[in-house]
Amino acid sequence: MASSDRVRCFVTLDLPPQIKAEAKKVQTHLKQLSLFDGRYTRSENIHLTLKFLGAVDSSKIKQVQDCLKQIQFSRPMIKLEHVGMFAPSIIWVKVDGADEIQGEVDRVLSPMFEPENRFMGHLTIARVKKKQKPSGLAESLEEIPVESISARSESLSLYQSVLTHEGPTYSVLQRYDFLPG
């Protein structure tokens, strides 16, 4: 990879299997309601972004990895809460418990990246292209049941994202385990 190459990257909180399974159930329920035309996040791509880094010069990836190695954090307990929407097109499941680790990611990456000032832990499960009804989608989402599952995350990861016509493809550049406890 030439030093002028750029790598589209983001840092995620790795999801416990039971959290991911419930997000998939919510997504299936949403599909059955047929409230909109759009694209559903592929199950392997459901994730919680702690920090989107954007296109990073490939020569700086090692520096990003070294910064993330500094994180010494106990396994955070996260919990699914409810379904909502970032108008006009992003449908998500709220995740509670990721704020502190997101702040730590911001802290260790602060020499290279601006801190996030509007973080809300969520899993994007769909993108709306066209609503079936002109209004009421956000209210309908509030009625979708979400089992309030809690579980500890074991790690966070630095991912590369490659955009394609079929949707993004993600690959792990490095995984960082949390401390036990």
N, C-alpha and C positions, 0 to 999 in steps of 0.2 A: 504494500500500500504506500503510495507516494505521500510525502509529508503535506502536500497541498490538498489531499483528500479530506473530506469531511464526513463524519459519522453522526447520524441522527440518533441521539441517545436519551434515555430517561432512567430514573431510579425508581424501583418498585419495592413495596412491602410484599414479600411472598405470602400468598394466601394459604391458610390451612385447608386441607381437602374438604372438610365439612362446610366451610364458608363458601368455597367455590361451588360445591354441590348445591347449596341453597340458592346461590345467585343464578345457577342454571335453571333451577325449578321456577324461580321468579320469572326468568326470561321465557320459559315455556308457557307459563300462565299468561304472560303478556302477549305472546304470539297467538294464543287461543282467543283472545279478546278482539283481535283484528281491528284495533283502534287507528292504525296508520299504515301507510306504505313506507318502507324504509329498509335499513340494513341492520341486522342483529350482529352483535359482536360474536365472533367465533369463540366457542367455549375455551379453546386453548389460549385465546388472547385476552380473556377477562383478567384484569389486574388492577391494583391500586397504585397509581402514580404518586410517589412522594415528591418528585421533582423532575420536571421536563427540562432537559439541558439543551435541546435543539441540536443544530448541526455543529459538532465539535471538531476542531482540527484534529486529525488522527494523531498528530505529534503530541497532543495534550491528553489523550486517553489514559496513558500510564499515570499522569499526574492526578487525574480524576480518580482512578483506581486506588492510588496511594492515599488520597484524602479520605475515601470511603473506608479504607482499612483502619483508620483511626477510631471508628465508631466502636465503643465498648458499651453495649446496651443490653439490658435483660430482655428476654422475649416479651414483646408487648402483647397484651390481651386486647383483641379486637372483637367487635360485635356488630352484626348486621342490624339495621334499624328499620328503614322504610324506603319506598320507591318515590322518586321525585324527578324533576325535569329542569334542565337549564334551557330556558326558552331561546330559540324556538325549536331546537332539534335534538338535544342530548337527553336520553333517559338513563337514570342511574339508580343504584341501590346505595344508600348512605351507610358508611362504615364509621363507627365510633372507636376511638382508642388509638388513632394513628398520629394525632397532633404532636405528641412529644417526640416521637422518632422522626417525624418530618422536620421539626425544629432542629434536631441534631444533624440531620442531613444538610440542612441549610447552613448550620454552623461550620461543619467541616469543609463545605464547598464554598464558603464565603470569599476566600481569596480569588476564586475564579468566576463565581456566578452571583448575581443579585439574589437576595433572599425573596422567598415567596411571600406575598402579602395577602393572598386570598385563598389559602388552602382549605379545602373541605374534603375529608376522606370519602371517596366514592368509587364504585365500580361502574363504568359505562357499560350498559347492556344493549343499547340500541341507539340508532340515529334515525330521526324522522325525516322523510322526504316530503310526504304529503299526508295531512290528517284526513281521516274519513269524515269527521265533522269539523266545521270551522272552529268550534270552541269546545271546552270541556275535557280535553285530553289530560291536562294537569290534574283536574279533580278526579278523573277516572283512575289515574295512577295511584292516588292516595288510598284507593279501595283494594289494591292488590296486596294479598297477605304475604308477609315476610316473617319466617320463623326467626325469632330473636336469638340467633346462635352466637355463642362466644367461644373463642379459641385463641391460643397463643400462636403467633407467627414465629417461625424458626429462623428466618433470615430475610435479608433484603438483597436485591440484585441490581446490577447495572445492565441494562438491555440496549441492544441496537435495534432500531426500527427501520425497515425498508418499505417504502410505500410502493404499492403495485395497483393495477386496475382492479384486482380482485380483493383489495384491502391490504392492510399492513401485515408484514411478516416480522415477527420478533425473534431475536436470538440472545441468549445470555452471554454477556462478555465476561462477567465475574459475579459470583455469589459470595455473600458475607454472612456468616452465621452469627446469631445473637448469643449472648452469654446464657447459660442455663439459669432457670429461676423465674 
